[in-house]
Amino acid sequence: MSGPIRVVVADDQQVMREGLVALLGLVDGIEVVGDAGDGEEALRATADRRPDVVLMDLRMPGVDGVAATGRIGREHPGVAVLVLTTYDDDASITAALRAGACGYLTKDTGRDGIEAAVRAAAAGQAAFAPGVSRRLAEAMAGREGARDPDSERDPDSERGPEPAREPPDGLTRREAEVVGLIARGLSNAEIGRSLFIAESTVKTHVNNAFAKTGLRNRTEAAAYARRNGLDR
């Protein structure tokens, strides 16, 4: 990225907002171009200032952070929204990610963590506080366990699992996973939410997969996924 990372800070608590503006203002390569006290102001600042990243609180009066995140994603798809909030409950995390947030931090995150997350968001990468990452991992593990009850166990499973098959044509496992989700009809944004990665990261995986396989469009990708068992 040429030039500094442009950031808008949105938080209804003035002390917190001013502190974040001051903190980020001391970081080389980051420029705070606006701040907002609620979601409506965040939307205006995003439209006026064209930031790379919006650092978004969730609980704000009027238009809250979740609603503002969704609108930014629709109206300004090139802007990454990074949540910074007090709340780390499952409902808040899920709502923010479904709205299109590329990362989720809690307000006990230190300066280095916030700086790293802002840089990651600007680069199209996901960024999560450690506690949030654990919650996501536990949720994923719970869903996997729910699909494998004892009553459905294969009698041959005592032999242990078969080694995982390598993806075809030099695809990485993530690229193969993305192609498989294309075959299920998911958009890039939906794939990003499903895998908890930024939409721009999904696009990179799609481009890499197409280059390796010679695929030209999503229809060909879906057929390729079915032929190679990637859509399961």
Contacts in CASP RR format, 6 or more apart in sequence:
PFRMAT RR
TARGET T0000
AUTHOR 0000-0000-0000
METHOD contacts of the structure
MODEL  1
MSGPIRVVVADDQQVMREGLVALLGLVDGIEVVGDAGDGEEALRATADRR
PDVVLMDLRMPGVDGVAATGRIGREHPGVAVLVLTTYDDDASITAALRAG
ACGYLTKDTGRDGIEAAVRAAAAGQAAFAPGVSRRLAEAMAGREGARDPD
SERDPDSERGPEPAREPPDGLTRREAEVVGLIARGLSNAEIGRSLFIAES
TVKTHVNNAFAKTGLRNRTEAAAYARRNGLDR
1 52 0 8 1.000
1 122 0 8 1.000
1 123 0 8 1.000
3 29 0 8 1.000
4 29 0 8 1.000
4 30 0 8 1.000
4 31 0 8 1.000
5 29 0 8 1.000
5 30 0 8 1.000
5 31 0 8 1.000
5 52 0 8 1.000
5 53 0 8 1.000
5 118 0 8 1.000
5 119 0 8 1.000
5 122 0 8 1.000
6 31 0 8 1.000
6 33 0 8 1.000
6 49 0 8 1.000
6 50 0 8 1.000
6 51 0 8 1.000
6 52 0 8 1.000
6 53 0 8 1.000
7 24 0 8 1.000
7 30 0 8 1.000
7 31 0 8 1.000
7 32 0 8 1.000
7 33 0 8 1.000
7 34 0 8 1.000
7 51 0 8 1.000
7 52 0 8 1.000
7 53 0 8 1.000
7 54 0 8 1.000
7 55 0 8 1.000
7 118 0 8 1.000
8 32 0 8 1.000
8 33 0 8 1.000
8 34 0 8 1.000
8 35 0 8 1.000
8 36 0 8 1.000
8 42 0 8 1.000
8 45 0 8 1.000
8 46 0 8 1.000
8 49 0 8 1.000
8 51 0 8 1.000
8 53 0 8 1.000
8 54 0 8 1.000
8 55 0 8 1.000
9 17 0 8 1.000
9 20 0 8 1.000
9 21 0 8 1.000
9 24 0 8 1.000
9 32 0 8 1.000
9 34 0 8 1.000
9 35 0 8 1.000
9 36 0 8 1.000
9 54 0 8 1.000
9 55 0 8 1.000
10 17 0 8 1.000
10 35 0 8 1.000
10 36 0 8 1.000
10 37 0 8 1.000
10 38 0 8 1.000
10 39 0 8 1.000
10 41 0 8 1.000
10 42 0 8 1.000
10 45 0 8 1.000
10 54 0 8 1.000
10 55 0 8 1.000
10 56 0 8 1.000
10 57 0 8 1.000
10 60 0 8 1.000
10 65 0 8 1.000
10 68 0 8 1.000
11 17 0 8 1.000
11 20 0 8 1.000
11 35 0 8 1.000
11 36 0 8 1.000
11 37 0 8 1.000
11 55 0 8 1.000
11 57 0 8 1.000
11 60 0 8 1.000
11 84 0 8 1.000
12 37 0 8 1.000
12 38 0 8 1.000
12 57 0 8 1.000
12 59 0 8 1.000
12 60 0 8 1.000
12 61 0 8 1.000
13 57 0 8 1.000
14 37 0 8 1.000
16 57 0 8 1.000
16 107 0 8 1.000
17 35 0 8 1.000
17 36 0 8 1.000
17 37 0 8 1.000
18 35 0 8 1.000
20 55 0 8 1.000
20 84 0 8 1.000
20 114 0 8 1.000
21 32 0 8 1.000
21 34 0 8 1.000
21 35 0 8 1.000
23 111 0 8 1.000
23 114 0 8 1.000
24 30 0 8 1.000
24 32 0 8 1.000
24 55 0 8 1.000
24 114 0 8 1.000
24 115 0 8 1.000
24 118 0 8 1.000
25 31 0 8 1.000
25 32 0 8 1.000
27 111 0 8 1.000
27 115 0 8 1.000
30 115 0 8 1.000
30 118 0 8 1.000
30 119 0 8 1.000
33 45 0 8 1.000
33 49 0 8 1.000
33 50 0 8 1.000
33 51 0 8 1.000
34 45 0 8 1.000
34 49 0 8 1.000
34 51 0 8 1.000
35 45 0 8 1.000
36 42 0 8 1.000
36 44 0 8 1.000
36 45 0 8 1.000
37 60 0 8 1.000
38 60 0 8 1.000
38 61 0 8 1.000
38 62 0 8 1.000
38 63 0 8 1.000
39 60 0 8 1.000
39 62 0 8 1.000
39 63 0 8 1.000
39 64 0 8 1.000
39 65 0 8 1.000
39 67 0 8 1.000
39 68 0 8 1.000
40 62 0 8 1.000
40 63 0 8 1.000
40 68 0 8 1.000
42 54 0 8 1.000
42 56 0 8 1.000
42 63 0 8 1.000
42 65 0 8 1.000
42 68 0 8 1.000
42 72 0 8 1.000
43 63 0 8 1.000
43 68 0 8 1.000
43 71 0 8 1.000
43 72 0 8 1.000
43 75 0 8 1.000
45 51 0 8 1.000
45 54 0 8 1.000
46 54 0 8 1.000
46 72 0 8 1.000
46 75 0 8 1.000
46 76 0 8 1.000
46 79 0 8 1.000
47 75 0 8 1.000
47 76 0 8 1.000
50 76 0 8 1.000
50 79 0 8 1.000
51 79 0 8 1.000
52 79 0 8 1.000
52 80 0 8 1.000
52 121 0 8 1.000
52 122 0 8 1.000
53 79 0 8 1.000
53 80 0 8 1.000
53 81 0 8 1.000
53 82 0 8 1.000
53 118 0 8 1.000
53 121 0 8 1.000
53 122 0 8 1.000
54 69 0 8 1.000
54 72 0 8 1.000
54 79 0 8 1.000
54 80 0 8 1.000
54 81 0 8 1.000
54 82 0 8 1.000
55 82 0 8 1.000
55 84 0 8 1.000
55 114 0 8 1.000
55 118 0 8 1.000
56 65 0 8 1.000
56 68 0 8 1.000
56 69 0 8 1.000
56 81 0 8 1.000
56 82 0 8 1.000
56 83 0 8 1.000
56 84 0 8 1.000
56 101 0 8 1.000
57 65 0 8 1.000
57 83 0 8 1.000
57 84 0 8 1.000
57 85 0 8 1.000
58 64 0 8 1.000
58 65 0 8 1.000
58 66 0 8 1.000
58 83 0 8 1.000
58 85 0 8 1.000
58 87 0 8 1.000
58 92 0 8 1.000
58 95 0 8 1.000
58 96 0 8 1.000
59 65 0 8 1.000
59 85 0 8 1.000
59 86 0 8 1.000
59 87 0 8 1.000
60 68 0 8 1.000
63 71 0 8 1.000
65 83 0 8 1.000
65 96 0 8 1.000
65 99 0 8 1.000
66 95 0 8 1.000
66 96 0 8 1.000
66 99 0 8 1.000
67 99 0 8 1.000
69 81 0 8 1.000
69 83 0 8 1.000
69 96 0 8 1.000
69 99 0 8 1.000
69 100 0 8 1.000
69 101 0 8 1.000
70 81 0 8 1.000
70 99 0 8 1.000
70 100 0 8 1.000
72 79 0 8 1.000
72 81 0 8 1.000
73 79 0 8 1.000
73 81 0 8 1.000
73 100 0 8 1.000
77 199 0 8 1.000
78 200 0 8 1.000
80 102 0 8 1.000
80 121 0 8 1.000
80 122 0 8 1.000
80 124 0 8 1.000
80 198 0 8 1.000
80 200 0 8 1.000
81 99 0 8 1.000
81 100 0 8 1.000
81 101 0 8 1.000
81 102 0 8 1.000
81 103 0 8 1.000
81 121 0 8 1.000
82 101 0 8 1.000
82 102 0 8 1.000
82 103 0 8 1.000
82 104 0 8 1.000
82 105 0 8 1.000
82 117 0 8 1.000
82 118 0 8 1.000
82 121 0 8 1.000
82 127 0 8 1.000
83 96 0 8 1.000
83 101 0 8 1.000
83 103 0 8 1.000
83 104 0 8 1.000
83 105 0 8 1.000
84 105 0 8 1.000
84 106 0 8 1.000
84 107 0 8 1.000
84 109 0 8 1.000
84 114 0 8 1.000
85 92 0 8 1.000
85 96 0 8 1.000
85 104 0 8 1.000
85 105 0 8 1.000
85 106 0 8 1.000
85 107 0 8 1.000
86 106 0 8 1.000
86 107 0 8 1.000
87 106 0 8 1.000
88 104 0 8 1.000
88 106 0 8 1.000
88 129 0 8 1.000
88 131 0 8 1.000
88 132 0 8 1.000
88 135 0 8 1.000
90 135 0 8 1.000
90 139 0 8 1.000
93 104 0 8 1.000
93 132 0 8 1.000
93 135 0 8 1.000
93 136 0 8 1.000
96 103 0 8 1.000
96 104 0 8 1.000
97 103 0 8 1.000
97 104 0 8 1.000
97 193 0 8 1.000
97 196 0 8 1.000
98 193 0 8 1.000
100 189 0 8 1.000
100 193 0 8 1.000
100 199 0 8 1.000
102 121 0 8 1.000
102 124 0 8 1.000
102 125 0 8 1.000
102 126 0 8 1.000
102 127 0 8 1.000
102 197 0 8 1.000
102 198 0 8 1.000
102 199 0 8 1.000
103 117 0 8 1.000
103 121 0 8 1.000
103 126 0 8 1.000
103 127 0 8 1.000
103 128 0 8 1.000
104 127 0 8 1.000
104 128 0 8 1.000
104 129 0 8 1.000
104 132 0 8 1.000
105 113 0 8 1.000
105 114 0 8 1.000
105 117 0 8 1.000
105 127 0 8 1.000
105 128 0 8 1.000
105 129 0 8 1.000
105 132 0 8 1.000
106 129 0 8 1.000
106 131 0 8 1.000
106 132 0 8 1.000
109 117 0 8 1.000
109 129 0 8 1.000
116 127 0 8 1.000
117 127 0 8 1.000
120 126 0 8 1.000
120 127 0 8 1.000
121 127 0 8 1.000
121 198 0 8 1.000
124 198 0 8 1.000
124 200 0 8 1.000
124 201 0 8 1.000
125 197 0 8 1.000
125 198 0 8 1.000
125 201 0 8 1.000
126 196 0 8 1.000
126 197 0 8 1.000
126 198 0 8 1.000
126 201 0 8 1.000
128 136 0 8 1.000
128 196 0 8 1.000
136 196 0 8 1.000
167 173 0 8 1.000
167 175 0 8 1.000
167 176 0 8 1.000
167 228 0 8 1.000
167 230 0 8 1.000
168 176 0 8 1.000
168 213 0 8 1.000
168 228 0 8 1.000
169 212 0 8 1.000
169 213 0 8 1.000
170 212 0 8 1.000
171 179 0 8 1.000
171 209 0 8 1.000
171 212 0 8 1.000
171 213 0 8 1.000
172 205 0 8 1.000
172 208 0 8 1.000
174 195 0 8 1.000
174 205 0 8 1.000
175 205 0 8 1.000
175 208 0 8 1.000
175 209 0 8 1.000
175 212 0 8 1.000
176 209 0 8 1.000
176 230 0 8 1.000
177 195 0 8 1.000
177 230 0 8 1.000
178 191 0 8 1.000
178 195 0 8 1.000
178 202 0 8 1.000
178 205 0 8 1.000
178 206 0 8 1.000
178 209 0 8 1.000
179 206 0 8 1.000
179 209 0 8 1.000
179 213 0 8 1.000
179 221 0 8 1.000
179 224 0 8 1.000
179 225 0 8 1.000
179 230 0 8 1.000
180 221 0 8 1.000
180 225 0 8 1.000
180 230 0 8 1.000
180 231 0 8 1.000
181 190 0 8 1.000
181 191 0 8 1.000
181 194 0 8 1.000
181 195 0 8 1.000
182 191 0 8 1.000
182 206 0 8 1.000
182 218 0 8 1.000
182 221 0 8 1.000
182 222 0 8 1.000
182 225 0 8 1.000
183 221 0 8 1.000
183 222 0 8 1.000
183 225 0 8 1.000
183 226 0 8 1.000
183 230 0 8 1.000
183 231 0 8 1.000
184 231 0 8 1.000
185 222 0 8 1.000
186 194 0 8 1.000
188 199 0 8 1.000
188 202 0 8 1.000
188 203 0 8 1.000
188 206 0 8 1.000
189 199 0 8 1.000
189 202 0 8 1.000
191 202 0 8 1.000
192 198 0 8 1.000
192 199 0 8 1.000
192 201 0 8 1.000
192 202 0 8 1.000
195 202 0 8 1.000
206 221 0 8 1.000
209 215 0 8 1.000
209 221 0 8 1.000
210 216 0 8 1.000
210 221 0 8 1.000
213 221 0 8 1.000
213 224 0 8 1.000
215 221 0 8 1.000
215 224 0 8 1.000
222 231 0 8 1.000
224 230 0 8 1.000
225 231 0 8 1.000
END
